[in-house]
Amino acid sequence: MVTRTLATLVHLEDLSGDRQAGGNSVTVNVVPEQVKPAAAHEPVKRYDAIIIGAGISGMYQLYRLRQLGLTARVFETGDGVGGTWYWNRYPGARFDSESYSYGYSFSQDLLQEWDWSEHFAAQPETLRYLNFVADKFDLRRDIEFSSCVTAAAYDEAANCWEIETGDGRRARAQFLITAVGPLSIPTMPNYEGIETFRGKSFHTGKWPHEPVNFTGQRVAVIGTGATGVQVIQEVAKTAAHLTVFQRRPNYCAPLLNRPIDAETQRKIKASYPEIFERCRESHGCFIHKADPRKAAEVSPEEREAFYEKLYADPGFGIWMGNFRDILTDPLANETISEFMRKKIRERVKDQGIAEKLIPKDHGFGTRRVPLETRYYEVYNQPNVTLVDIRETPIQRIVPTAIMTSATEYELDIIIYATGFDAITGAFDRIDIRGVGGRTLNDKWADGPRTYLGIQIEGFPNLLTLVGPHNAATFCNIPRCIEQNVEWVTDLIRYMRDKSLKRVVPTQEAERVWTEHVYELASRMLFTKVDSWFMGINTNVPGKQKRTFLLYSGGAPAYREKCDEVAARGYEGFTLT
Ligand code: NAP
């Protein structure tokens, strides 16, 4: 029995969103303790496995568990499948991975049936794709939509998990698998007066299903991460005026998207095995493989020519396919950072604005590189203003405007591209209790600790797809998701074959893995910079101290380690 919520917790959303687990949502207990919601009287349903989330990982996990003959149920907050691609409907949202390297690889039929229209598909196409997958494999019959899991408790005596949804429904299962997504909890700034704004406000991660028209409107975008960059370049096309409120700029690189013609489509379909093999071999499972040379091993002219080539190539090549030491050696990093600064100065006409767009506190690639399409040229348009809010901070939001220390910007629409409570945020929003009632929040108070990023000591039979310290957090994500799901499925098959009921990592295995994660991270330049990689979110209390949320050893090494653990009878886990 879940112990925490007898009453329904209702989250009053900060803005227009309809999502229960929102960022700065205000949680108000509106039902008196003694009154249970009707759903709480329903019989508790039982399954072999419960999956939280119907995004890319939850959908695939459901498919695999069904194949194993398990009864599995997915609980999903949204009213459709797709996770990230369901929620992030903002204008300009699209892949930064090559489309054909992003789709599921497990079904030959699916690969041959689906045509990607562009090298980097836009969000509506990706959502259509995920719906196509859900239909093709008849997934929806095992998914409960509009079902936000608010609590999950491990029952030691029965060796099972019981979950509770926001409306009081309960279900039990031997295995609880979280597929909650690494970037699924949008977070809002805490500006005074934010709720008084009378125009329209949207967070990009909770974008409405209906189109938003910017024509003739005075629009603000707050935030210039990968999302802000995509939305800015789109809104600038039609807004009467766009004001960008930038706290820290990022180094952005050209996406160079283009349509896929029939001949290329044919070639892609014929070469899927090679595409996926290439992804398997690369650090982040992209089709871009790091250059084996170090930056200083070539002459300045050769280096410059190499950077020019990478800048002229589509996608993440400039980040993932660069010299192998640009993310570890400050001198190597400075060569590419200087190259990128030069590009910004070339592309932005007003050199005062160019300087504002150049990062001063970090080197290229040490934070997530936004990919862009004429982003810098936006700042040459007469209808666009850049406000550096480190120079003139936002002081408050009033019914018709944003007020900085210097002036007042009259607005019709405010777009918050202010990011997410990354990776651990979705776990924090569920009251997860393991052995002895210990909460996961308590266990992770000083930063996450896991074994392989997939299990947690003290939380038996809880499996965390794309969890903290899992290679999937820094990956062309479906590639790593498939690895995670297949590994978890094999573990469950192994347990069933051997009549084992309970799996949990040892404290020692968890300690060693966590130390390994931090040791690897210490070699990376991005641990010297604040970003969501480091668990920093200035808008969330308690998330101002650097931890480390990713696994930086690369997908091939991670996969090898997972396979080795399995081959040794799941070394580091206690199976009973
Ligand atoms: P983000 O990288 O965390 O960026 C948030 C932005 O909002 C930053 O510019 C941040 O400034 C600013 N911000 C936050 N709080 C603020 C405040 N109180 N006042 C003013 N500015 C504030 O979030 P994101 O852009 O949504 O991207 C998150 C991740 O999603 C990406 O790194 C990427 O992994 C993923 N993503 C992927 C794609 C794709 O694949 N195509 C597209 C979009 C996003 P500071 O930098 O100063 O903190």
Residues whose N, C-alpha, C, O or C-beta is under 5 A from the ligand:
A	BS01	NAP	R94 F95 D96 L183 P189 N190 I222 G223 T224 G225 A226 T227 G228 R247 R248 R368 A417 T418 G419 F420 W532
